[in-house]
């Protein structure tokens, strides 16, 4: 093999790891990351919630649905109950947007550094990427709300 033939093979040698990432990982001693489990594709229909298992828990969540809509849109819905005096959830931010629908009680919703009071019938929205948390504003009454999240796969 001459220099010209060898130089023609160089691009193929550099591209070889992309054709066999597991072999490349074994060669370097690293373990390839496992792909997340794909979410189910959702269809029209009924999605019943979970039952309350322990009303003494400070934060109870009732899951309805988690899956993918057409056009690669992730949808998740759940209901939550926060006990009186429970600490607010930790500050979070996500690739998806979140929508809260208040059922009972009074909640404090912080989005992008601003705190707001939500009462029954109110709706709060957190746009994807904004820091947020929700907490029970009452030390004596529980608060309950529904959450719907929509956005790209996580």
C-alpha positions, 0 to 999 in steps of 0.5 A, a space after each residue: 500500500 502506498 501513501 496515496 492509498 493509505 491517505 484515502 483510508 484515513 477518513 474511514 479510520 476516523 469515522 469507524 467509531 461512529 459505525 460501532 460505538 459499543 466497540 469503540 467504548 470497549 476499546 477505550 474502557 468506557 461503558 456506553 450510556 444506556 438509552 432511556 426507555 421510550 415512552 408509550 405512544 398515547 391514544 385517545 381514551 380514558 386514563 384513570 388516576 391512582 388511588 390515594 394510599 396514605 392521606 398522612 403523607 405530606 405530598 401525594 401524587 395521583 398519576 394519570 398519563 405519561 407518554 408521547 403524542 404525535 409530532 414527538 410531544 411528551 404529555 404527562 398529567 397528575 393530581 397532587 395533594 399537599 398537606 398543611 405545613 408541608 414544605 414546597 417542592 424543590 426548585 425545578 426547571 424542565 424542557 417541558 412547560 407545566 400548567 397547574 389547575 387549582 382544585 382546593 386550598 391556597 397554593 403559592 406558585 413561584 415561577 421565574 423568581 416571582 411568587 403568586 397565590 393560586 386559589 380554587 379555579 385558578 390556573 398557573 403556567 410555567 414556561 419551559 426552562 423557568 425555575 419554579 416550585 409550588 407549595 401549600 400556602 396554608 398551615 391548616 388546610 390541604 391544597 390540591 391541584 392538577 398538573 399537565 406538562 407538555 413539551 419535547 421528550 426529556 
